């Protein structure tokens, strides 16, 4: 014996397991392609298409985590940090592109486009750098910088520029306030119901974006889907309020 310990990472690993781990990393990385396609749609002035590509990125982000845990990527691809990869892509698709959409499509009053986009991008840095972003039961602590969803809500609601600006200001401030926001894939309490409502919410959102068009706002294009979308949104709001209230009682 030479007195040195072998690096456990140097031990041979099953090739199929290693390939599966890298395949999950590749799946995560595909989110940057959907982000690029969203930017291309943004440049072309097609808000609906940009939202659909951001929706595709959201689906990738929703599934890559469970897949990574299933194939144990940290064990079979230990020299590549999937968490960092995920954060880089999330900052692009959750923050940068939505901020550009708000700037490009005049979702805030004239003259406020750059300040609003800058506010979104800078407050989100705290969220992505916060080591205590999640609680032990996998709720987010503070607004989790899901600006892609905020832009989607602006589009579906057809809300006005000043209201949008007020919502942006309020949510940016909530980044620093320890209110609890549900992670629909990670929170264990009521998970089956939450996953079912998440699937319903996502289907209704895609339908509303696809059904709308020039002169056809979502509420007119698909009224039933419109109200179903808001009803399912209230479910998530209820989870957040209940979890936050639990913290206040115990504190």
LUMKE-298900 format. One record per atom (N, C-alpha, C): residue in three letters; x, y, z. Coordinates in steps of 0.001 Angstrom, whole numbers, plus 500000, padded with zeros to 6 digits. Layout:
BEGIN
ALAXYZ...
// end
This chain:
BEGIN
UNK500841498793500000UNK500000500000500000UNK500873501254500000UNK500491502250499273UNK501300503456499207UNK500844504524500190UNK499822504205501004UNK499393505141502045UNK498439506207501564UNK498068506186500283UNK497111507182499776UNK495761506523499606UNK494714507316499784UNK493365506798499636UNK492886507019498206UNK492207506039497691UNK491670506169496337UNK490494507137496338UNK490416507902495284UNK489292508815495103UNK488064507987494759UNK486989508063495576UNK485803507260495282UNK485220507574493922UNK485473508797493397UNK484957509137492081UNK485688508391490977UNK486885507820491308UNK487651507104490301UNK487224505655490168UNK486357505186491068UNK485881503821490977UNK485015503672489736UNK485132502562489023UNK484308502371487821UNK482820502426488164UNK482056503082487324UNK480623503184487517UNK479922502538486334UNK478732501972486559UNK477995501369485446UNK477781502387484327UNK478146501988483116UNK478068502934481995UNK476642503415481739UNK475686502530481935UNK474291502924481702UNK473856504002482685UNK474311503883483933UNK473976504885484947UNK474630506220484625UNK475876506187484207UNK476588507417483850UNK475910508081482651UNK475543507266481657UNK474873507813480470UNK473539508445480839UNK472805507789481760UNK471516508343482186UNK471703509677482895UNK472747509769483735UNK473010511017484453UNK473312512149483478UNK474152511861482486UNK474490512892481506UNK473310513228480602UNK472440512253480370UNK471240512523479576UNK470326513506480303UNK470238513377481628UNK469436514323482404UNK470060515709482349UNK471387515792482451UNK472051517093482317UNK471752517709480945UNK471758516878479905UNK471458517377478556UNK470015517871478470UNK469109517145479149UNK467706517562479172UNK467575518924479856UNK468253519090480976UNK468254520388481666UNK468801521477480747UNK469907521175480073UNK470550522152479196UNK469659522552478031UNK468716521687477648UNK467828522034476530UNK466954523238476863UNK466856523561478149UNK466101524748478531UNK466687526025477964UNK468000526032477724UNK468617527235477167UNK468220527405475702UNK467918526294475027UNK467474526369473632UNK466069526956473561UNK465185526499474449UNK463843527091474467UNK463917528568474837UNK464877528915475697UNK465080530326476014UNK465497531124474794UNK466402530563474003UNK466839531230472775UNK465663531414471815UNK464832530394471700UNK463672530490470809UNK462674531534471315UNK462576531669472634UNK461721532725473193UNK462275534102472846UNK463601534241472896UNK464219535518472524UNK463977535818471053UNK464090534780470213UNK463839534972468776UNK462402535438468546UNK461456534847469283UNK460057535273469153UNK459878536700469649UNK460577537047470709UNK460541538407471247UNK461013539407470201UNK462141539092469564UNK462686539991468535UNK461706540136467382UNK461022539026467057UNK460051539057465959UNK458747539739466360UNK458606540097467632UNK457398540780468087UNK456227539865468336UNK456477538577468572UNK455414537593468776UNK455369537199470255UNK454565537902471028UNK454474537656472464UNK453925536273472753UNK452901535865472015UNK452298534550472256UNK453321533437472083UNK454091533484471028UNK455082532438470780UNK456175532470471843UNK456574533665472250UNK457575533774473316UNK457067533124474600UNK455790533342474932UNK455221532733476133UNK455164531217476016UNK454870530716474824UNK454826529267474637UNK456204528645474817UNK457244529312474313UNK458597528776474505UNK459021528857475965UNK458613529921476650UNK458892529980478089UNK458125528893478838UNK456936528570478354UNK456190527466478940UNK456914526141478759UNK457516525947477579UNK458294524736477347UNK459487524669478295UNK460132525812478515UNK461255525865479459UNK460791525534480873UNK459601525975481230UNK459047525703482559UNK458790524205482738UNK458301523558481691UNK458062522111481755UNK459377521369481945UNK460399521764481200UNK461720521139481350UNK462213521295482778UNK462068522496483318UNK462545522758484681UNK461737521977485712UNK460463521733485420UNK459639520984486354UNK460011519515486432UNK460458518959485313UNK460729517520485264UNK462194517163485488UNK463109518093485250UNK464519517695485331UNK464961517372486761UNK464374518066487747UNK464739517790489135UNK464388516372489570UNK463106515947489413UNK462764514558489748UNK463581513540488958UNK463851513841487692UNK464661512929486896UNK466080512826487450UNK466645513964487840UNK468010513973488383UNK468091513165489664UNK467080513302490522UNK467088512537491764UNK466876511052491490UNK466074510747490474UNK465800509350490143UNK467060508623489682UNK467845509265488818UNK469051508593488287UNK470296508913489094UNK470154509746490148UNK471253510075491078UNK472444510687490333UNK472167511842489722UNK473201512477488896UNK474419512891489714UNK474221513294490969UNK475364513714491781UNK476317512548492049UNK475794511341491976UNK476629510157492199UNK477293509682490916UNK476565509750489807UNK477082509167488567UNK477662510191487594UNK477487511480487884UNK478173512531487123UNK478636513581488119UNK479509513201489067UNK479822514048490222UNK480638515286489898UNK481310515318488764UNK482186516463488463UNK481453517593487712UNK480166517413487510UNK479379518446486835UNK478222518807487735UNK478093520093488062UNK477093520551489024UNK475790520898488309UNK474835519992488380UNK473544520226487743UNK472765521345488393UNK472981521571489686UNK472269522652490373UNK472685524014489822UNK473983524184489569UNK474466525441488992UNK473918525607487578UNK473954524534486793UNK473386524575485438UNK471934525015485482UNK471180524446486402UNK469758524766486526UNK469552526233486886UNK470367526750487801UNK470233528153488211UNK470544529110487063UNK471569528786486281UNK471925529651485144UNK470769529733484158UNK470202528579483821UNK469097528558482852UNK467848529200483441UNK467602528956484732UNK466428529564485369UNK466523531082485385UNK467711531612485642UNK467836533070485653UNK467529533640484264UNK467934532908483228UNK467629533344481865UNK466131533299481589UNK465503532151481859UNK464112531952481442UNK463089532475482443UNK463468532565483711UNK462543533065484719UNK462652534572484914UNK463806535148484575UNK464043536551484909UNK464421537404483712UNK465503537054483015UNK466013537928481958UNK465004538059480820UNK464546536946480284UNK463620537009479145UNK462293537663479542UNK461680537305480694UNK460474538032481083UNK460685539535481245UNK461845539936481780UNK462127541372481892UNK462183542015480508UNK462771541308479555UNK462831541821478179UNK461445541883477546UNK460585540911477872UNK459218540939477345UNK458465542156477875UNK458642542439479153UNK457991543620479744UNK458490544894479071UNK459789544941478778UNK460366546094478087UNK459871546175476640UNK459907545052475942UNK459621545032474499UNK458155545299474189UNK457249544786475021UNK455822544847474684UNK455061545896475493UNK455776546824476111UNK455124547955476759UNK454135547566477829UNK454522546627478690UNK453604546182479741UNK453573547123480934UNK454421548125480927UNK454438549142481975UNK454316550508481299UNK454030551564482048UNK453861552881481438UNK455109553348480689UNK454939554159479656UNK456087554678478903UNK457101555354479821UNK458367555053479596UNK459436555601480404UNK459826554715481576UNK458986553722481885UNK459248552814482999UNK459783551459482538UNK459950551290481230UNK460350549972480725UNK461710549530481270UNK462717550400481150UNK464063550047481627UNK464101549939483152UNK463539550916483903UNK463541550762485366UNK462858549480485835UNK461729549132485217UNK461014547918485627UNK461836546675485327UNK462417546618484129UNK463231545455483765UNK464462545351484660UNK465093546485484939UNK466274546487485811UNK465909546059487230UNK464767546515487715UNK464301546148489054UNK464080544636489146UNK463460544081488124UNK463223542636488092UNK464540541868488120UNK465482542283487290UNK466734541539487167UNK467617541672488403UNK467589542827489046UNK468448543007490224UNK467847542356491473UNK466545542486491691UNK465952541835492861UNK466040540316492742UNK465964539810491534UNK466046538364491339UNK467415537812491703UNK468447538624491607UNK469786538169491977UNK469820537712493429UNK469094538422494290UNK469049538011495701UNK468403536642495835UNK467327536437495091UNK466636535148495163UNK467564534018494743UNK468252534174493624UNK469098533094493111UNK470363532908493947UNK470777533932494671UNK471958533809495504UNK471658533487496954UNK470383533406497306UNK469974533203498689UNK470129531729499079UNK471014531436500012UNK471228530057500460UNK470024529513501231UNK469167530398501712UNK467979529971502442UNK466716530221501605UNK466862530007500302UNK465741530237499396UNK464568529310499709UNK464858528091500168UNK463811527117500436UNK463790526733501913UNK462590526448502390UNK462418525967503758UNK462666524459503796UNK462660523906504986UNK462891522461505119UNK461797521643504450UNK460589522191504375UNK459505521458503715UNK459337521899502261UNK460376522530501706UNK460491522835500275UNK459545523926499766UNK459078524788500661UNK458438526020500210UNK459531527037499912UNK459253527950499019UNK460156529079498806UNK459918530111499898UNK460986530710500388UNK460882531772501378UNK461160533094500667UNK460122533876500461UNK460219535074499634UNK459779534768498210UNK459410535800497478UNK458973535609496095UNK460088534952495290UNK459824533811494638UNK460898533036494002UNK461264533471492591UNK461070534720492245UNK461505535281490955UNK460925534545489756UNK459669534122489873UNK459024533453488734UNK458363534516487842UNK459194535365487275UNK458682536459486460UNK458093535974485146UNK458467534780484707UNK457829534200483530UNK456331534001483778UNK455982533571484999UNK454573533400485339UNK453874534747485504UNK454597535732486011UNK454007537069486171UNK453630537641484803UNK454522537508483833UNK454218537987482482UNK453040537221481891UNK452984535913482151UNK451843535113481679UNK450540535642482272UNK450551535951483570UNK449344536486484206UNK448982537850483631UNK449963538684483364UNK449680539980482729UNK448972539763481391UNK449479538807480620UNK448918538541479297UNK447492538025479396UNK447270537043480276UNK445941536441480384UNK444945537423480986UNK445371538192481978UNK444466539151482630UNK444206540367481755UNK445147540677480855UNK445008541904480070UNK445082543133480944UNK445864543066482012UNK445950544167482973UNK446678545373482370UNK446403546537482911UNK446955547781482387UNK448368548052482866UNK449058548969482207UNK450465549244482522UNK450720549676483955UNK449874550538484508UNK450118551016485868UNK449896549927486905UNK448878549098486683UNK448665547964487584UNK449841546994487486UNK450301546738486282UNK451456545854486103UNK452684546386486843UNK452898547683486739UNK454050548292487410UNK453931548136488925UNK452728548313489455UNK452516548158490897UNK452762546710491323UNK452324545754490518UNK452541544334490831UNK454033544016490808UNK454749544530489821UNK456193544305489734UNK456894544855490969UNK456509546077491366UNK457121546679492561UNK456835545844493804UNK455590545408493955UNK455222544634495131UNK455922543282495192UNK455967542572494068UNK456607541255494052UNK458120541364494241UNK458712542417493680UNK460148542614493889UNK460471542807495355UNK459636543558496060UNK459835543763497501UNK459643542451498261UNK458669541637497823UNK458396540369498500UNK459526539359498334UNK460473539621497430UNK461659538778497323UNK462404538741498649UNK462340539844499402UNK463099539983500646UNK462254539724501896UNK460987539363501698UNK460070539130502813UNK459816537625502905UNK459963537034504096UNK459878535571504208UNK458466535003504149UNK457638535503503236UNK456369534831502970UNK456677533520502252UNK455791532552502375UNK456052531232501811UNK455293531042500501UNK456016530532499496UNK455449530268498174UNK455648528791497852UNK454597528143497393UNK454634526699497201UNK455472526305495986UNK456230525231496133UNK456887524574495006UNK456019523361494676UNK455258523390493585UNK454252522348493353UNK454815520945493181UNK456096520833492816UNK456682519513492608UNK457394518970493845UNK457785519844494773UNK458624519409495891UNK457902519353497231UNK456875520169497411UNK456163520175498697UNK455365518878498829UNK455575518152499922UNK454954516837500098UNK453495516917500543UNK453148517914501340UNK451770518043501814UNK450821518243500631UNK449803517413500556UNK448789517480499489UNK449392517320498089UNK450528516635497987UNK451215516564496695UNK450357516005495555UNK449639514885495725UNK448836514376494596UNK447828515394494073UNK447135516067495015UNK446164517080494605UNK446871518261493944UNK447982518678494525UNK448711519823493976UNK449221519520492564UNK449726518317492345UNK450202517952491007UNK449050517931490005UNK447895517456490442UNK446735517430489552UNK446291518849489188UNK446257519727490193UNK445876521118489925UNK446932521800489051UNK448197521458489276UNK449274522024488446UNK449099521637486986UNK448780520370486740UNK448562519910485362UNK447373520630484737UNK446297520788485505UNK445124521511485010UNK445481522948484698UNK446163523603485640UNK446560525007485462UNK447413525170484207UNK448382524288484016UNK449270524385482858UNK448506524181481554UNK447611523196481541UNK446821522959480333UNK445948524145479982UNK445322524738480979UNK444471525909480740UNK445297527103480270UNK446494527274480846UNK447354528387480442UNK447764528260478976UNK448194527056478580UNK448576526849477187UNK447383527082476260UNK446219526599476656UNK445037526774475820UNK444687528250475660UNK444789529002476723UNK444456530426476656UNK445429531183475755UNK446717530852475842UNK447695531524474983UNK447454531159473523UNK447181529872473250UNK446960529421471877UNK445662529981471297UNK444617530073472126UNK443303530492471627UNK443217531988471394UNK444048532762472060UNK443986534219471927UNK444631534664470614UNK444388535899470282UNK444970536463469073UNK444624537936468975UNK445022538584467895UNK444707540008467728UNK443202540255467820UNK442815541117468726UNK441402541407468905UNK440649540325469652UNK441354539282470109UNK440708538184470842UNK441479537935472139UNK441234538718473170UNK441912538484474447UNK441507537134475014UNK442338536554475879UNK442049535222476419UNK440663535085477033UNK440195536107477746UNK438887536018478399UNK437761535836477397UNK437910536405476197UNK436891536273475162UNK437116535026474319UNK438370534661474104UNK438676533523473252UNK438261532202473889UNK438406532087475200UNK438079530835475889UNK437605531154477308UNK436360531603477455UNK435875532043478778UNK435958530962479853UNK435584529723479526UNK435610528650480524UNK437041528389481005UNK437963528344480054UNK439367528134480419UNK439895529305481228UNK439446530504480895UNK439877531703481601UNK439520531618483079UNK438277531292483366UNK437853531236484769UNK438412530005485476UNK438590528913484740UNK439234527739485326UNK440673528025485702UNK441352528809484885UNK442731529199485167UNK442821529979486472UNK441916530938486666UNK441948531737487885UNK441523530918489103UNK440590529991488915UNK440181529141490036UNK441340528256490497UNK442067527665489548UNK443212526833489924UNK444318527679490546UNK444441528920490122UNK445438529814490720UNK445117530087492185UNK443829530174492512UNK443433530404493898UNK443852529248494799UNK443915528047494250UNK444361526895495037UNK445800527111495514UNK446668527540494597UNK448066527771494969UNK448189528928495958UNK447383529955495745UNK447383531080496683UNK446993530607498078UNK445995529724498151UNK445570529201499433UNK446668528426500146UNK447440527632499390UNK448559526896499984UNK449597527853500562UNK449882528913499821UNK450889529888500283UNK450422530614501536UNK449154531011501548UNK448608531728502705UNK448594530821503931UNK448195529562503740UNK448136528626504870UNK449516528378505458UNK450509528184504592UNK451872527915505079UNK452467529146505777UNK452217530332505229UNK452711531567505845UNK452039531778507196UNK450725531533507270UNK450001531693508525UNK450511530722509584UNK450885529523509143UNK451451528529510075UNK452738529040510696UNK453570529690509886UNK454813530269510393UNK454541531366511404UNK453553532207511105UNK453250533319512007UNK452735532814513341UNK451938531751513322UNK451402531195514569UNK452511530596515419UNK453415529860514752UNK454491529186515492UNK455557530163515965UNK455628531337515266UNK456629532333515636UNK456200533192516782
// end
